[in-house]
Amino acid sequence: MSADLGDARTVQLVAWRRDQLTASGFPVPLAARVAGNARCDLHTLIELVERGCPPHLAARIAAPLDEENAA
């Protein structure tokens, strides 16, 4: 697989993840940031929001531990 094809698939995947998050109620800037982090579990984020958790809090809860420590 060429690097260009891999890059194009990555861009498509991130766009799809962003779209799923925005459809679940995430604001676009937050959805874009979270969608670009493959370590953030999309299903966990969506489930938290569906259960009533605000999107910003869901993103914080589901953030990888090393990112939380860096903040």
mmCIF file of the C-alpha atoms, coordinates in Angstrom:
data_MODEL
# 
_entry.id   MODEL 
# 
loop_
_atom_site.group_PDB 
_atom_site.id 
_atom_site.type_symbol 
_atom_site.label_atom_id 
_atom_site.label_alt_id 
_atom_site.label_comp_id 
_atom_site.label_asym_id 
_atom_site.label_entity_id 
_atom_site.label_seq_id 
_atom_site.pdbx_PDB_ins_code 
_atom_site.Cartn_x 
_atom_site.Cartn_y 
_atom_site.Cartn_z 
_atom_site.occupancy 
_atom_site.B_iso_or_equiv 
_atom_site.pdbx_formal_charge 
_atom_site.auth_seq_id 
_atom_site.auth_comp_id 
_atom_site.auth_asym_id 
_atom_site.auth_atom_id 
_atom_site.pdbx_PDB_model_num 
ATOM 1  C CA . MET A 1 1  ? 0.000   0.000  0.000  1.00 0.00 ? 1  MET A CA 1 
ATOM 2  C CA . SER A 1 2  ? 1.365   3.385  -0.914 1.00 0.00 ? 2  SER A CA 1 
ATOM 3  C CA . ALA A 1 3  ? 1.792   6.148  1.662  1.00 0.00 ? 3  ALA A CA 1 
ATOM 4  C CA . ASP A 1 4  ? -0.733  8.294  -0.205 1.00 0.00 ? 4  ASP A CA 1 
ATOM 5  C CA . LEU A 1 5  ? -3.396  5.589  -0.006 1.00 0.00 ? 5  LEU A CA 1 
ATOM 6  C CA . GLY A 1 6  ? -2.721  5.110  3.706  1.00 0.00 ? 6  GLY A CA 1 
ATOM 7  C CA . ASP A 1 7  ? -2.916  8.861  4.303  1.00 0.00 ? 7  ASP A CA 1 
ATOM 8  C CA . ALA A 1 8  ? -6.192  9.089  2.375  1.00 0.00 ? 8  ALA A CA 1 
ATOM 9  C CA . ARG A 1 9  ? -7.690  6.270  4.431  1.00 0.00 ? 9  ARG A CA 1 
ATOM 10 C CA . THR A 1 10 ? -6.570  7.930  7.642  1.00 0.00 ? 10 THR A CA 1 
ATOM 11 C CA . VAL A 1 11 ? -8.195  11.193 6.584  1.00 0.00 ? 11 VAL A CA 1 
ATOM 12 C CA . GLN A 1 12 ? -11.409 9.336  5.725  1.00 0.00 ? 12 GLN A CA 1 
ATOM 13 C CA . LEU A 1 13 ? -11.410 7.498  9.037  1.00 0.00 ? 13 LEU A CA 1 
ATOM 14 C CA . VAL A 1 14 ? -10.881 10.672 11.067 1.00 0.00 ? 14 VAL A CA 1 
ATOM 15 C CA . ALA A 1 15 ? -13.662 12.399 9.107  1.00 0.00 ? 15 ALA A CA 1 
ATOM 16 C CA . TRP A 1 16 ? -16.001 9.468  9.753  1.00 0.00 ? 16 TRP A CA 1 
ATOM 17 C CA . ARG A 1 17 ? -15.186 9.484  13.474 1.00 0.00 ? 17 ARG A CA 1 
ATOM 18 C CA . ARG A 1 18 ? -15.768 13.266 13.587 1.00 0.00 ? 18 ARG A CA 1 
ATOM 19 C CA . ASP A 1 19 ? -19.127 12.852 11.852 1.00 0.00 ? 19 ASP A CA 1 
ATOM 20 C CA . GLN A 1 20 ? -20.197 10.137 14.293 1.00 0.00 ? 20 GLN A CA 1 
ATOM 21 C CA . LEU A 1 21 ? -19.297 12.332 17.249 1.00 0.00 ? 21 LEU A CA 1 
ATOM 22 C CA . THR A 1 22 ? -21.065 15.411 15.900 1.00 0.00 ? 22 THR A CA 1 
ATOM 23 C CA . ALA A 1 23 ? -24.160 13.317 15.155 1.00 0.00 ? 23 ALA A CA 1 
ATOM 24 C CA . SER A 1 24 ? -24.073 12.274 18.816 1.00 0.00 ? 24 SER A CA 1 
ATOM 25 C CA . GLY A 1 25 ? -24.039 15.872 20.028 1.00 0.00 ? 25 GLY A CA 1 
ATOM 26 C CA . PHE A 1 26 ? -20.355 16.794 20.203 1.00 0.00 ? 26 PHE A CA 1 
ATOM 27 C CA . PRO A 1 27 ? -19.522 20.347 19.133 1.00 0.00 ? 27 PRO A CA 1 
ATOM 28 C CA . VAL A 1 28 ? -17.534 20.308 15.873 1.00 0.00 ? 28 VAL A CA 1 
ATOM 29 C CA . PRO A 1 29 ? -14.218 21.594 17.342 1.00 0.00 ? 29 PRO A CA 1 
ATOM 30 C CA . LEU A 1 30 ? -14.272 18.997 20.129 1.00 0.00 ? 30 LEU A CA 1 
ATOM 31 C CA . ALA A 1 31 ? -15.343 16.230 17.755 1.00 0.00 ? 31 ALA A CA 1 
ATOM 32 C CA . ALA A 1 32 ? -12.519 17.107 15.362 1.00 0.00 ? 32 ALA A CA 1 
ATOM 33 C CA . ARG A 1 33 ? -9.923  17.061 18.145 1.00 0.00 ? 33 ARG A CA 1 
ATOM 34 C CA . VAL A 1 34 ? -11.114 13.774 19.635 1.00 0.00 ? 34 VAL A CA 1 
ATOM 35 C CA . ALA A 1 35 ? -11.629 12.088 16.246 1.00 0.00 ? 35 ALA A CA 1 
ATOM 36 C CA . GLY A 1 36 ? -7.980  12.638 15.399 1.00 0.00 ? 36 GLY A CA 1 
ATOM 37 C CA . ASN A 1 37 ? -6.831  10.705 18.460 1.00 0.00 ? 37 ASN A CA 1 
ATOM 38 C CA . ALA A 1 38 ? -7.031  6.986  17.658 1.00 0.00 ? 38 ALA A CA 1 
ATOM 39 C CA . ARG A 1 39 ? -6.546  6.187  21.360 1.00 0.00 ? 39 ARG A CA 1 
ATOM 40 C CA . CYS A 1 40 ? -9.933  7.709  22.238 1.00 0.00 ? 40 CYS A CA 1 
ATOM 41 C CA . ASP A 1 41 ? -12.621 5.029  22.139 1.00 0.00 ? 41 ASP A CA 1 
ATOM 42 C CA . LEU A 1 42 ? -15.408 6.311  19.899 1.00 0.00 ? 42 LEU A CA 1 
ATOM 43 C CA . HIS A 1 43 ? -18.004 3.879  21.254 1.00 0.00 ? 43 HIS A CA 1 
ATOM 44 C CA . THR A 1 44 ? -17.299 4.847  24.856 1.00 0.00 ? 44 THR A CA 1 
ATOM 45 C CA . LEU A 1 45 ? -17.610 8.540  24.032 1.00 0.00 ? 45 LEU A CA 1 
ATOM 46 C CA . ILE A 1 46 ? -20.924 8.095  22.241 1.00 0.00 ? 46 ILE A CA 1 
ATOM 47 C CA . GLU A 1 47 ? -22.306 5.835  24.972 1.00 0.00 ? 47 GLU A CA 1 
ATOM 48 C CA . LEU A 1 48 ? -21.422 8.351  27.680 1.00 0.00 ? 48 LEU A CA 1 
ATOM 49 C CA . VAL A 1 49 ? -23.207 11.141 25.799 1.00 0.00 ? 49 VAL A CA 1 
ATOM 50 C CA . GLU A 1 50 ? -26.230 8.927  25.121 1.00 0.00 ? 50 GLU A CA 1 
ATOM 51 C CA . ARG A 1 51 ? -26.463 8.337  28.873 1.00 0.00 ? 51 ARG A CA 1 
ATOM 52 C CA . GLY A 1 52 ? -26.566 12.077 29.518 1.00 0.00 ? 52 GLY A CA 1 
ATOM 53 C CA . CYS A 1 53 ? -22.921 12.988 30.009 1.00 0.00 ? 53 CYS A CA 1 
ATOM 54 C CA . PRO A 1 54 ? -21.990 16.358 28.469 1.00 0.00 ? 54 PRO A CA 1 
ATOM 55 C CA . PRO A 1 55 ? -19.625 15.887 25.494 1.00 0.00 ? 55 PRO A CA 1 
ATOM 56 C CA . HIS A 1 56 ? -16.746 17.868 27.068 1.00 0.00 ? 56 HIS A CA 1 
ATOM 57 C CA . LEU A 1 57 ? -16.900 15.717 30.200 1.00 0.00 ? 57 LEU A CA 1 
ATOM 58 C CA . ALA A 1 58 ? -17.193 12.506 28.157 1.00 0.00 ? 58 ALA A CA 1 
ATOM 59 C CA . ALA A 1 59 ? -14.049 13.472 26.243 1.00 0.00 ? 59 ALA A CA 1 
ATOM 60 C CA . ARG A 1 60 ? -12.240 14.092 29.498 1.00 0.00 ? 60 ARG A CA 1 
ATOM 61 C CA . ILE A 1 61 ? -13.413 10.822 31.061 1.00 0.00 ? 61 ILE A CA 1 
ATOM 62 C CA . ALA A 1 62 ? -12.378 8.794  28.015 1.00 0.00 ? 62 ALA A CA 1 
ATOM 63 C CA . ALA A 1 63 ? -9.057  10.589 27.483 1.00 0.00 ? 63 ALA A CA 1 
ATOM 64 C CA . PRO A 1 64 ? -5.973  8.371  27.514 1.00 0.00 ? 64 PRO A CA 1 
ATOM 65 C CA . LEU A 1 65 ? -4.245  8.587  30.891 1.00 0.00 ? 65 LEU A CA 1 
ATOM 66 C CA . ASP A 1 66 ? -0.950  9.989  29.600 1.00 0.00 ? 66 ASP A CA 1 
ATOM 67 C CA . GLU A 1 67 ? -2.772  12.975 28.063 1.00 0.00 ? 67 GLU A CA 1 
ATOM 68 C CA . GLU A 1 68 ? -4.555  13.693 31.338 1.00 0.00 ? 68 GLU A CA 1 
ATOM 69 C CA . ASN A 1 69 ? -1.258  13.770 33.201 1.00 0.00 ? 69 ASN A CA 1 
ATOM 70 C CA . ALA A 1 70 ? 0.240   16.143 30.633 1.00 0.00 ? 70 ALA A CA 1 
ATOM 71 C CA . ALA A 1 71 ? -2.552  18.709 31.139 1.00 0.00 ? 71 ALA A CA 1 
# 
